[in-house]
């Protein structure tokens, strides 16, 4: 038995254990788990890369660089969020076409996604080169943070189009039921990214020490490499979906469905991303050490949250294929079963990370260890909410119902997180909003920040859970012209 087979035997044993405890249905749990694990590994490696970036920059340069990297990375999340929206449309459409047996249409959906990605990514890349420093300066008045954040932003924005295509390719394969191939690609490119970053950040092997700029350059090169590998795979014709260079270039019906599914998800991601800017502003008022501790704590807890990527992808694929095949009852069951196994997995990992919070914070050479540990523990309390929100968002996405996750993001960010976070500001601290000066702060400090983080997460979880429980998403799936479940049970 190969190492891979032995690993899968162990992993299936975990599902068998959960089934024996009555947590999941064994058959559905195994299908969800087998789809989730490769995506989980991919997401986990991506998370480890970001953690490694913050660790290396923290050690090599210091907390001003960590703060600059955090602010620059939030701007990078704007096009990343748009990419997630386009690729969420891709996995939704491809999974339904495969469930309906319309494989050529699934291939055409990949091409439509690529055209949309290029139309979005190129203007954003140009804007990043022109306005990097003013963008960072909106959130901090620390000259060192502005300079370092702008250095990161200019370089990493060159990788946006490559990143878009890699995400489209990975989600298209996932929609067809193949989450293993993207994992293998990332097993090559993400370690390359880490090695490049280490060499360029610290200036190893005689190269200049580039610090934050090195982290950006390593990321840009690795993203380009991943895009080239995925392109070779998709034009080879050896995988369940492909990029057909000839033939039709445009299909209005597919594009409309990609946009219909993707727009609310773009709103979901962008509302959260833009909501982070005023949140980071509040943290910046509390001090650069608070921004740095938040950045490290968040990256550490993402290790516990990494299974969410896999289970969200599995839920989209299984629900979408069941909807495309006309079996709403099966689609409904897959959503709930995937959520059960997601919670069982993520809560166990979160417990380990929480137990090791202090040594992890110390490994980052954090200048405010106690503060970093407090952020790790707060994020740990949010894991259950994140798991519910993300997994059921994936299930709703598979059915093409993406509006309610958008509503959840709006409520969580703008009704819960930001108003509560504003109470952390010093009493009397003035903010200009629409030419009017307001002073929302009550001087509550970090307790308000922690409450804002938790309230946001559980508000989104509640809204997504209520929507999925209501079964209203089934009507949305029936109304779609893509993978129409007209023969639903």
C-alpha positions as CSV (number, residue, x, y, z in Angstrom):
1,X,0.0,0.0,0.0
2,X,1.4,3.4,-1.0
3,X,1.8,6.3,1.4
4,X,-1.1,8.1,-0.3
5,X,-3.4,5.0,0.2
6,X,-2.4,4.7,3.8
7,X,-3.1,8.4,4.4
8,X,-6.5,8.1,2.8
9,X,-7.2,5.0,5.0
10,X,-6.5,7.0,8.1
11,X,-8.6,9.9,6.9
12,X,-11.5,7.6,6.1
13,X,-11.1,6.2,9.6
14,X,-11.8,9.7,10.9
15,X,-15.1,9.8,9.0
16,X,-15.9,6.3,10.2
17,X,-15.4,7.4,13.8
18,X,-17.7,10.4,13.3
19,X,-20.3,8.2,11.6
20,X,-20.1,5.7,14.5
21,X,-20.7,8.6,16.9
22,X,-23.8,9.6,14.9
23,X,-22.3,12.9,13.8
24,X,-22.4,12.3,10.0
25,X,-23.9,9.9,7.5
26,X,-20.9,7.7,6.5
27,X,-21.5,7.7,2.7
28,X,-22.1,11.4,2.4
29,X,-19.4,12.2,4.9
30,X,-16.8,10.3,2.9
31,X,-17.8,12.0,-0.3
32,X,-17.6,15.4,1.3
33,X,-14.3,14.6,3.1
34,X,-12.7,13.2,-0.1
35,X,-13.5,16.4,-2.0
36,X,-12.7,18.7,1.0
37,X,-9.2,17.3,1.9
38,X,-7.3,18.3,-1.3
39,X,-8.9,21.7,-1.2
40,X,-8.2,21.9,2.5
41,X,-4.5,21.1,1.9
42,X,-4.4,23.8,-0.8
43,X,-6.0,26.3,1.4
44,X,-3.9,25.3,4.3
45,X,-0.7,25.7,2.3
46,X,-1.9,29.1,1.2
47,X,-2.5,30.0,4.8
48,X,0.9,28.7,5.9
49,X,2.4,30.9,3.2
50,X,0.8,34.0,4.5
51,X,1.8,33.0,8.1
52,X,5.3,32.4,6.9
53,X,5.4,35.9,5.2
54,X,4.3,37.6,8.4
55,X,6.8,35.5,10.5
56,X,9.7,36.3,8.2
57,X,8.9,40.0,7.8
58,X,8.4,40.3,11.6
59,X,11.8,38.8,12.3
60,X,13.6,40.5,9.5
61,X,12.2,44.0,9.7
62,X,9.9,44.6,12.7
63,X,6.4,45.6,13.6
64,X,6.2,48.6,11.2
65,X,6.8,46.2,8.4
66,X,4.2,43.8,9.7
67,X,1.7,46.6,9.9
68,X,2.6,47.7,6.3
69,X,2.2,44.1,5.1
70,X,-1.2,43.8,6.8
71,X,-2.5,47.0,5.2
72,X,-1.1,46.3,1.8
73,X,-2.5,42.8,2.0
74,X,-6.0,44.1,2.6
75,X,-5.8,46.1,-0.6
76,X,-4.6,43.0,-2.4
77,X,-7.8,41.4,-1.1
78,X,-9.9,43.7,-3.2
79,X,-9.0,42.0,-6.5
80,X,-8.7,38.7,-4.7
81,X,-12.3,39.2,-3.6
82,X,-13.4,39.9,-7.1
83,X,-11.5,36.7,-8.2
84,X,-13.4,34.7,-5.6
85,X,-16.6,36.1,-7.0
86,X,-15.8,35.1,-10.6
87,X,-14.5,31.7,-9.5
88,X,-17.5,31.1,-7.3
89,X,-19.7,31.6,-10.4
90,X,-17.3,29.2,-12.2
91,X,-17.7,26.4,-9.6
92,X,-21.5,26.9,-9.4
93,X,-22.0,26.8,-13.2
94,X,-19.5,24.0,-13.9
95,X,-20.9,21.7,-11.2
96,X,-24.4,22.1,-12.5
97,X,-23.4,21.5,-16.1
98,X,-21.6,18.4,-15.0
99,X,-24.5,17.2,-13.0
100,X,-26.7,17.7,-16.1
101,X,-24.1,16.0,-18.4
102,X,-23.5,19.1,-20.4
103,X,-19.7,18.9,-20.5
104,X,-19.0,21.1,-23.5
105,X,-21.0,23.9,-21.9
106,X,-18.9,23.4,-18.7
107,X,-15.7,23.9,-20.8
108,X,-17.2,27.1,-22.4
109,X,-17.9,28.4,-18.9
110,X,-14.2,28.2,-18.1
111,X,-13.5,30.4,-21.1
112,X,-16.1,33.0,-20.2
113,X,-14.7,33.1,-16.7
114,X,-11.2,33.9,-18.1
115,X,-12.5,36.7,-20.2
116,X,-14.3,38.3,-17.2
117,X,-11.1,37.9,-15.2
118,X,-8.9,39.7,-17.7
119,X,-11.5,42.6,-18.0
120,X,-11.4,43.1,-14.2
121,X,-7.7,42.5,-13.4
122,X,-5.9,44.6,-15.9
123,X,-7.4,48.0,-14.9
124,X,-6.8,47.1,-11.2
125,X,-3.1,46.4,-11.8
126,X,-2.7,49.8,-13.4
127,X,-4.4,51.6,-10.6
128,X,-2.2,49.8,-8.0
129,X,0.9,51.2,-9.7
130,X,-0.4,54.7,-9.7
131,X,-1.9,55.1,-6.3
132,X,-0.1,52.7,-3.9
133,X,1.2,55.3,-1.4
134,X,-2.1,57.3,-1.2
135,X,-4.0,54.1,-0.6
136,X,-1.8,53.0,2.3
137,X,-1.8,56.6,3.6
138,X,-5.6,56.5,4.0
139,X,-5.2,54.1,6.9
140,X,-2.0,55.2,8.7
141,X,0.1,58.3,9.2
142,X,3.2,56.3,10.0
143,X,5.8,57.1,7.2
144,X,7.5,53.8,7.6
145,X,4.3,51.8,7.4
146,X,3.2,53.8,4.3
147,X,6.5,53.2,2.5
148,X,6.7,49.5,3.2
149,X,3.0,48.9,2.5
150,X,3.2,50.7,-0.9
151,X,6.3,48.7,-1.8
152,X,4.4,45.5,-1.2
153,X,1.3,46.7,-3.1
154,X,3.0,47.8,-6.3
155,X,4.8,44.5,-6.8
156,X,2.1,42.1,-5.8
157,X,-0.5,43.8,-8.0
158,X,1.5,42.6,-11.0
159,X,0.3,39.0,-10.1
160,X,-3.4,39.7,-10.1
161,X,-4.2,38.4,-13.6
162,X,-2.2,35.2,-12.9
163,X,-3.9,34.7,-9.6
164,X,-7.3,35.1,-11.2
165,X,-6.6,32.4,-13.8
166,X,-5.2,30.0,-11.2
167,X,-8.4,30.4,-9.1
168,X,-10.6,29.9,-12.1
169,X,-8.8,26.7,-13.0
170,X,-8.9,25.3,-9.5
171,X,-12.6,26.1,-9.0
172,X,-13.5,24.7,-12.5
173,X,-11.8,21.4,-11.7
174,X,-13.6,21.3,-8.3
175,X,-16.9,21.9,-9.9
176,X,-16.2,18.8,-12.0
177,X,-15.4,16.8,-8.9
178,X,-11.6,17.0,-9.1
179,X,-10.0,18.8,-6.1
180,X,-6.9,16.7,-6.2
181,X,-5.2,18.2,-9.3
182,X,-5.2,21.8,-7.9
183,X,-3.7,20.4,-4.7
184,X,-0.8,18.8,-6.6
185,X,-0.2,22.1,-8.5
186,X,-0.1,24.0,-5.1
187,X,2.2,21.3,-3.6
188,X,4.7,22.5,-6.2
189,X,4.1,26.2,-6.4
190,X,3.4,27.2,-2.8
191,X,6.6,25.8,-1.3
192,X,8.4,27.5,-4.2
193,X,6.6,30.7,-3.0
194,X,7.9,30.2,0.6
195,X,11.4,29.5,-0.6
196,X,11.5,32.6,-2.9
197,X,10.1,34.8,-0.1
198,X,12.7,33.6,2.4
199,X,15.5,34.2,-0.1
200,X,14.3,37.6,-1.1
201,X,13.2,38.8,2.4
202,X,16.4,37.9,4.1
203,X,18.8,38.3,1.1
204,X,20.1,34.8,1.1
205,X,22.8,33.4,-1.3
206,X,24.3,36.8,-1.9
207,X,21.0,38.5,-3.1
208,X,20.0,41.9,-1.6
209,X,17.8,41.9,1.5
210,X,14.4,43.2,0.2
211,X,12.2,42.8,3.3
212,X,8.5,43.4,2.5
213,X,9.3,43.9,-1.2
214,X,10.9,40.5,-1.2
215,X,7.6,38.9,0.1
216,X,5.7,40.6,-2.7
217,X,8.2,39.6,-5.4
218,X,8.3,36.0,-4.4
219,X,4.4,35.9,-4.4
220,X,4.2,37.5,-7.8
221,X,6.7,35.0,-9.4
222,X,5.0,32.0,-7.8
223,X,1.5,33.1,-8.9
224,X,2.8,33.4,-12.5
225,X,4.3,29.9,-12.3
226,X,1.0,28.4,-11.0
227,X,-0.9,30.1,-13.8
228,X,1.4,28.6,-16.5
229,X,1.1,25.1,-15.0
230,X,-2.7,25.4,-14.9
231,X,-2.8,26.6,-18.5
232,X,-0.8,23.6,-19.6
233,X,-3.2,21.3,-17.8
234,X,-6.3,22.8,-19.3
235,X,-5.1,22.9,-22.9
236,X,-3.9,19.2,-22.6
237,X,-7.5,17.9,-22.7
238,X,-6.7,15.2,-20.1
239,X,-8.9,16.6,-17.3
240,X,-12.7,16.7,-16.7
241,X,-12.8,20.3,-17.8
242,X,-10.6,22.0,-20.4
243,X,-9.8,25.4,-22.0
244,X,-10.7,25.1,-25.7
245,X,-8.7,27.8,-27.5
246,X,-10.8,27.5,-30.7
247,X,-14.6,27.3,-31.1
248,X,-17.1,29.7,-29.5
249,X,-15.6,32.6,-27.6
250,X,-18.8,34.1,-26.0
251,X,-22.0,32.7,-24.6
252,X,-24.4,35.4,-23.2
253,X,-26.4,32.9,-21.1
254,X,-23.4,31.5,-19.4
255,X,-21.9,35.0,-18.8
256,X,-25.2,36.2,-17.3
257,X,-25.3,33.2,-14.9
258,X,-21.6,33.8,-13.9
259,X,-22.4,37.4,-13.2
260,X,-25.7,36.6,-11.5
261,X,-24.0,34.2,-9.1
262,X,-20.8,36.2,-8.8
263,X,-22.1,39.7,-8.2
264,X,-23.6,39.0,-4.8
265,X,-20.4,37.1,-3.9
266,X,-18.3,40.1,-5.1
267,X,-20.5,42.2,-2.9
268,X,-19.9,39.7,0.0
269,X,-16.2,39.8,-0.3
270,X,-15.8,43.5,-1.1
271,X,-18.1,44.5,1.7
272,X,-15.9,42.6,4.1
273,X,-12.7,43.8,2.5
274,X,-13.7,47.5,2.5
275,X,-15.1,47.0,6.0
276,X,-11.6,46.0,7.1
277,X,-10.2,49.5,6.2
278,X,-12.1,51.5,8.8
279,X,-11.6,48.6,11.2
280,X,-7.8,48.8,10.6
281,X,-8.1,52.6,11.1
282,X,-9.6,52.0,14.5
283,X,-6.7,49.6,15.3
284,X,-4.2,52.1,14.0
285,X,-5.6,54.8,16.4
286,X,-5.1,52.3,19.3
287,X,-1.5,51.9,18.2
288,X,0.8,50.2,15.6
289,X,1.4,47.4,18.1
290,X,-2.3,46.7,18.1
291,X,-2.3,46.4,14.3
292,X,0.7,44.1,14.4
293,X,-0.8,41.9,17.1
294,X,-4.1,41.7,15.2
295,X,-2.3,40.8,12.0
296,X,-0.3,38.0,13.6
297,X,-3.2,36.7,15.7
298,X,-5.5,36.6,12.6
299,X,-2.9,34.7,10.5
300,X,-2.3,32.2,13.3
301,X,-6.0,31.5,13.7
302,X,-6.4,31.0,10.0
303,X,-4.6,27.7,10.5
304,X,-7.6,26.5,12.4
305,X,-9.9,28.0,9.8
306,X,-8.2,26.5,6.8
307,X,-10.6,23.4,6.6
308,X,-13.3,25.9,5.8
309,X,-11.9,26.3,2.3
310,X,-12.2,22.6,1.7
311,X,-15.6,22.1,3.1
312,X,-17.0,25.1,1.3
313,X,-15.7,23.8,-2.0
314,X,-17.1,20.3,-1.2
315,X,-20.5,21.7,-0.3
316,X,-20.6,23.7,-3.6
317,X,-19.6,20.7,-5.7
318,X,-22.0,18.2,-4.1
319,X,-25.0,20.5,-3.8
320,X,-24.4,21.9,-7.4
321,X,-24.1,18.4,-8.9
322,X,-27.2,17.1,-7.0
323,X,-29.2,20.2,-8.2
324,X,-28.0,19.7,-11.8
325,X,-29.0,16.1,-11.6
326,X,-32.5,17.1,-10.4
327,X,-32.3,15.7,-6.8
328,X,-33.1,18.5,-4.4
329,X,-33.4,16.2,-1.4
330,X,-29.9,14.9,-1.9
331,X,-28.6,18.4,-2.4
332,X,-30.2,19.5,0.9
333,X,-28.7,16.5,2.8
334,X,-25.2,17.1,1.4
335,X,-25.2,20.7,2.7
336,X,-26.1,19.7,6.3
337,X,-23.8,16.7,6.3
338,X,-20.8,18.8,5.1
339,X,-21.5,21.3,7.8
340,X,-21.4,18.6,10.5
341,X,-18.1,17.2,9.4
342,X,-16.7,20.8,9.0
343,X,-17.6,21.7,12.6
344,X,-16.1,18.4,14.0
345,X,-12.8,19.1,12.1
346,X,-12.4,22.8,12.7
347,X,-13.3,22.8,16.4
348,X,-10.7,20.2,17.1
349,X,-7.9,22.1,15.2
350,X,-9.0,25.4,17.0
351,X,-8.5,23.7,20.4
352,X,-4.9,22.8,19.5
353,X,-4.1,26.3,18.2
354,X,-5.7,27.9,21.3
355,X,-3.6,25.6,23.6
356,X,-0.4,26.6,21.8
357,X,-1.3,30.4,21.4
358,X,1.6,31.7,23.5
359,X,4.5,29.7,22.0
360,X,3.2,30.5,18.6
361,X,3.1,34.2,19.3
362,X,6.6,34.0,20.8
363,X,7.8,32.3,17.6
364,X,6.7,35.3,15.6
365,X,9.0,37.4,17.8
366,X,6.0,39.6,18.5
367,X,6.8,42.8,20.4
368,X,3.5,42.5,22.3
369,X,3.2,38.8,23.0
370,X,0.4,39.1,25.6
371,X,-1.7,41.2,23.2
372,X,-1.1,38.8,20.3
373,X,-2.2,35.9,22.5
374,X,-5.4,37.7,23.3
375,X,-6.2,38.2,19.6
376,X,-5.5,34.5,18.9
377,X,-7.9,33.5,21.7
378,X,-10.7,35.8,20.4
379,X,-10.3,34.5,16.9
380,X,-10.5,31.0,18.4
381,X,-13.9,31.7,19.8
382,X,-15.1,32.7,16.4
383,X,-14.2,29.4,14.7
384,X,-17.6,27.8,15.0
385,X,-19.3,30.9,13.5
386,X,-16.8,31.0,10.7
387,X,-17.3,27.3,9.9
388,X,-21.1,27.6,9.7
389,X,-20.9,30.8,7.6
390,X,-18.4,29.5,5.1
391,X,-19.7,26.0,4.7
392,X,-23.3,27.0,4.1
393,X,-22.2,29.8,1.9
394,X,-20.6,27.1,-0.2
395,X,-23.8,25.1,-0.2
396,X,-25.9,28.1,-1.3
397,X,-23.3,28.9,-4.0
398,X,-23.6,25.4,-5.4
399,X,-27.3,26.0,-5.9
400,X,-26.7,29.5,-7.4
401,X,-28.2,31.3,-4.5
402,X,-25.6,33.9,-3.4
403,X,-27.7,36.9,-2.4
404,X,-28.2,35.9,1.3
405,X,-24.5,35.4,2.0
406,X,-24.1,39.0,0.7
407,X,-26.8,40.2,3.1
408,X,-25.0,38.4,5.9
409,X,-21.8,40.1,5.0
410,X,-23.4,43.5,5.0
411,X,-25.1,43.0,8.4
412,X,-22.0,41.4,10.0
413,X,-19.7,44.2,8.7
414,X,-21.7,47.4,8.7
415,X,-24.4,46.7,11.3
416,X,-22.3,44.8,13.8
417,X,-18.5,45.0,13.4
418,X,-17.9,48.6,12.5
419,X,-20.4,50.3,14.9
420,X,-19.1,48.2,17.8
421,X,-15.4,48.7,16.8
422,X,-16.0,52.5,16.7
423,X,-16.8,52.4,20.5
424,X,-13.1,51.4,21.0
425,X,-12.0,54.9,19.9
426,X,-11.1,57.4,22.6
427,X,-14.0,59.5,23.8
428,X,-14.2,62.7,21.8
429,X,-12.0,61.4,18.9
430,X,-13.4,63.1,15.8
431,X,-14.1,61.4,12.5
432,X,-15.3,63.3,9.4
433,X,-18.1,61.4,7.6
434,X,-19.9,63.2,4.6
435,X,-18.5,66.6,5.7
436,X,-19.8,66.1,9.2
437,X,-17.6,65.5,12.2
438,X,-18.7,62.8,14.6
439,X,-17.2,61.3,17.8
440,X,-18.5,57.7,18.1
441,X,-15.9,56.5,20.5
442,X,-16.6,55.7,24.1
443,X,-13.0,54.7,25.0
444,X,-13.8,51.0,25.4
445,X,-10.6,50.0,23.7
446,X,-9.8,46.4,23.0
447,X,-12.9,44.8,24.5
448,X,-15.0,46.6,21.9
449,X,-12.6,45.4,19.2
450,X,-12.9,41.8,20.4
451,X,-16.7,42.0,20.6
452,X,-16.8,43.4,17.1
453,X,-14.9,40.4,15.7
454,X,-17.1,37.9,17.4
455,X,-20.4,39.7,16.6
456,X,-19.6,39.9,12.9
457,X,-18.7,36.3,12.6
458,X,-21.8,34.9,14.3
459,X,-24.2,37.4,12.6
460,X,-23.1,36.0,9.2
461,X,-23.3,32.4,10.4
462,X,-26.9,33.0,11.6
463,X,-28.1,34.5,8.3
464,X,-26.6,31.8,6.1
465,X,-27.9,29.1,8.4
466,X,-31.5,30.5,8.4
467,X,-31.4,30.8,4.6
468,X,-30.3,27.3,4.0
469,X,-32.7,25.9,6.6
470,X,-35.6,27.8,4.9
471,X,-35.2,25.8,1.6
472,X,-35.8,29.0,-0.4
473,X,-32.6,28.4,-2.3
474,X,-34.2,25.5,-4.1
475,X,-36.6,27.9,-5.9
476,X,-33.5,29.9,-7.0
477,X,-31.9,26.8,-8.4
478,X,-35.1,25.8,-10.3
479,X,-35.4,29.3,-11.8
480,X,-31.8,29.2,-13.2
481,X,-31.3,28.5,-16.9
482,X,-28.0,26.7,-16.0
483,X,-28.2,23.1,-14.8
484,X,-32.0,23.5,-14.3
485,X,-33.3,21.0,-11.7
486,X,-36.7,20.8,-13.5
487,X,-37.1,17.1,-12.5
488,X,-36.5,17.8,-8.8
489,X,-37.9,15.5,-6.3
